[in-house]
Amino acid sequence: MRTFLALPIDDSVRKDFHLALSEMRKELPNLSWVKSDSLHITLHFLGEIEVSVAQQLADDLSPVIEQIEAFPVKLGELGAFPPSGMPKVLFTKLLRGKEQAGFLYEAARPIVEKYVRGRGKKRDFHAHLTIARVKAKRLNEREKGLLANLDLLKERVELPVRTFQADRCILYESVLRRQGAEYRVVREYPLLSQSERG
């Protein structure tokens, strides 16, 4: 099964981004846009693993993740990978919550490495919300011009600035379909609320 660990997006924020991304699609119709109900902040992509391994991994992650406090996440500024030249990915930056997401990433990393060699290697983690993937061969000249100048694109489209409480982390299975990936919950981990901190 193809799995990843992520922070889900609050439903009200998801609705706001759905409207904004609909406008962006008009400007850049030939990008591969992430469906609004699939938006998430990836912490670890695990790739293909056996079902039994996924269950063991899910069990071991539970005591680690569930002792971490919930935290606010603020989304809102457009970014791109790579940051210069023609981007391959468009994303929304975390204006708040980057450090806490990074802490969650690091907490899970040794367990991920235990079960999926190479996936938990020490590396720079850049928390973000992917909104679209760019395939250069599909682009028309106008789209190439917009994507080559991110500042120009920011003037034409505006992403909402929204804050939500990251109060859970989810281990997902990604099932590839002709119409796009379908995400299924393997295990959901609640993060500590203020009342549970003791």
N, C-alpha and C positions, 0 to 999 in steps of 0.2 A: 504494500500500500504506500502511496505517495503522501508524505506527511509534512506538516510544518507547525511551529509554535507561534502564536500571535496574540496581539491585543485586539479584541473586536471594537468596532466603532459604535458609539451610542446611536440609537435609532433616529433621534431628532436631528443629530448632526448628519447622519446618512441622508436624510431627506433634503437637507439644505444643500449638500454636495451633489445630490442627484440633479437639482435644478441648475446649479452652476456648471456641472459637467455637460449637461444638455446644451448649454450655450457654447461651451468650448468645442463640442463636437461639430457645431456649425462652422467654426473657424478652421478646424483641423479634422475633416471627416475621414481621412485615410489612416488615422492612428488606430491602434488596437486599444480601445478604452476599457477600463475595468468597470464592470457592472456595479452599480451603487450598492447592491445587496452583498457584494463580494469584497467591499473595502475593508481593509484591516492593516495593522502595523505589524509586519513580520519581525519576529525575534530570532528564530532559527528555522532555516529550511533544511529538512532532514532527507529529502529525496525518497527513493523507494526502499522500504524496509519490510521485513516479514511482520505479519499480524501479531505473532507471539512477542516479537521484539518491541513492537509499538505498545503492547499492553504492559510489558515490564518497564519500559521507559516511562509510560504514563504513571505507573505506580510510584516509581522513584522520584518523579518530579513533584508529586503531591506535597510531601512535607517541606520541600524547599520553597516552592512558589507560594504556598498558602500561609507562610509566615511573613510574607512581604506586604507592606502597607499599600492600600489603594492610593492613587495619586491623580491630580488633575493634569489633563493633556489639553494643550491649546494648539489648534491647527489653523493654517491660514495663508502661508506664503508659497508661491510657486517656485519649484526648483527643478533641476535637471541633472541627470547623470549621462555622460560626463559633464562637468560644469562649463566646459568650453568646447567649441566646435558643434557638430551635429549631435544632438542628444539621442540616447537610446531609450531613456526612460524619463517621463515627467512625473513629478511627485509633489506632495504638499509637505512643507516643513513642519516640524514640531517646534512651535514658538515657546512652549513650556512642556516640561515632562521628559525632556531628552535624557537628563541625568538619571531619573528614576527608571526609564525604559532601559538604559544602559546597565543599570544595577541588576535589573531583572534578567537581562541577557547574560550577564556574567554569572549570576547565581545558577542559571540553568546550564551553562556551558560545560562544566565537568561531567554532568550526567549525559548530555548529548554526545560528548566525545566518547564516553564509556560504551555507548550502544551503537554509535554511528561514527566510525573512525574518520577523522578529517573534517567532520561537520562542526566539531566543537573547538577547532583550533583558535588560538589567540589571534584576534584581528581587530582592526578598527571597526566599530559598530556605529552606523549612522542611522538613527531612528527616523523613519519617514513613512508616508502613506502614498504608495504607488497609485497613480490615477490613469496612466497610459503608457504603452510601449510603442516605440517608433521603429518602423521598418522602412528604411530609406527608399527602397525600390518602389514602394507604393505611393510616395509623395509626389504631389504636383509642385510646380515652381513656386507658387504662392506659399504653400505650406513650408517648403524648404526655407524661404525667406523669413517667415515668422519664427521657425524653430532655431534658425541661426542667430537670431537676435531676441533673446529672452526678455529683455526690457521692453521691446516693441510688443511682444506677446502679452506681457503683463498689462500694458496700456489698453489692449483690446479686450482682454478677459479678466475678470476679477473673481478670485476664490473667496468664499465666506471665511471670516475669522470666527471660529467656534471653539468653545471649551466644554469638555465633558470629563466625568470621573472614570478613570480606568480602574474598575473594581473587579475585574476578572481577566484571566488569561486562558486561552483555549488551545488544546492540541487538536489540529484539524487533519482530516484526510481530504486530499484533493483528487477528485475523480474527473478525468479528462473526457469531455463530451465534444461532439462536433460543434455545438453552439457555445462552447467555452467550458471552463472548469466549474465543477460543482463542489462546494465545500460541505463536509459532514463533520460534526463534532465527535471526536474520539473521547476526549475528557475535558471537563471544564473545571478550572481552579479559581475559587473565590479568593480575592485579595483581602487583607485585613481591613476592616472598617475602623473608624475612630473609637467606637465603643468596645471593640475587641482588643485594642492595643494594651489594655491593662495599665 
